[in-house]
Amino acid sequence: RQIFQLGDEQAMDDGILWGQDAPSEKRPDDGSGSLVSRAIASIRPHQLMRGGRLFGEMGYRLGGVYRTIVRRNLEFAFPSWEDHQIEAVSRRAFHHFGMTLSEMVQGAHLSAGAILSRCRLSGEDHLNRALEAKKGIIVVSAHLGNWEISLQYLACLFGRRVHIVVRPLVPRWLDRWVNHAR
C-alpha cells in the first residue's frame, strides 16, 4: 500500500492513518471556547445517549438503502433469525451509530480530564510495560463501544500520539465530517 502525506497526517490509498493527539487542557469545557462548544460539552452522558438514539432512529427511518444493507447483512449472518429479530437488531445498530456520532461531537469539546473520567481501561499495566520497552504498541479493536473516543482516551492517558488505520466511509460527506472530528 502506498502511503502519502496529508499535512501532519499520513494516508494510505485504501484507508487512512490518522494521528490523534491528546486534547490540551485548554479545551472549551474549562471556560474557553465558544458558547456552543461549552453547551455541547456540558450535556450529561445519559442525555447525550438519549439524543444519539433519537438521531439513530431518524437515520433508521430515513436511511432506506443503509437500512436495507444492515438487514441483508444480518439475514446473511443469522439465517435462522425471524424478521422481528432482524428488525430489532437493525434498529439498535442505527441507535448505536447515532450515539457514537453524538459522543464524537461532544468528545471534540471536552478536556483531557473529562475524557479520562468517562473511560475505563483494563490491562493498562500491559500497555505501560510495552511503552517502557520502547517497542511500540499495536492495538486491534472490533467495533465494540465507541472506539473513536477510546483513541482520545489513550492519547490523554499516555500523553502520546495515537495513529489509526480506517477505510473511507460512505457517503463521502460523512467521511469528511468524521475525519475532521478525528
Helices and strands as residue ranges (DSSP letters): E 3-6, E 9-12, E 15-20, G 28-30, H 35-41, H 45-62, H 64-77, H 83-107, H 112-118, H 124-132, H 147-158, E 162-166, H 172-181
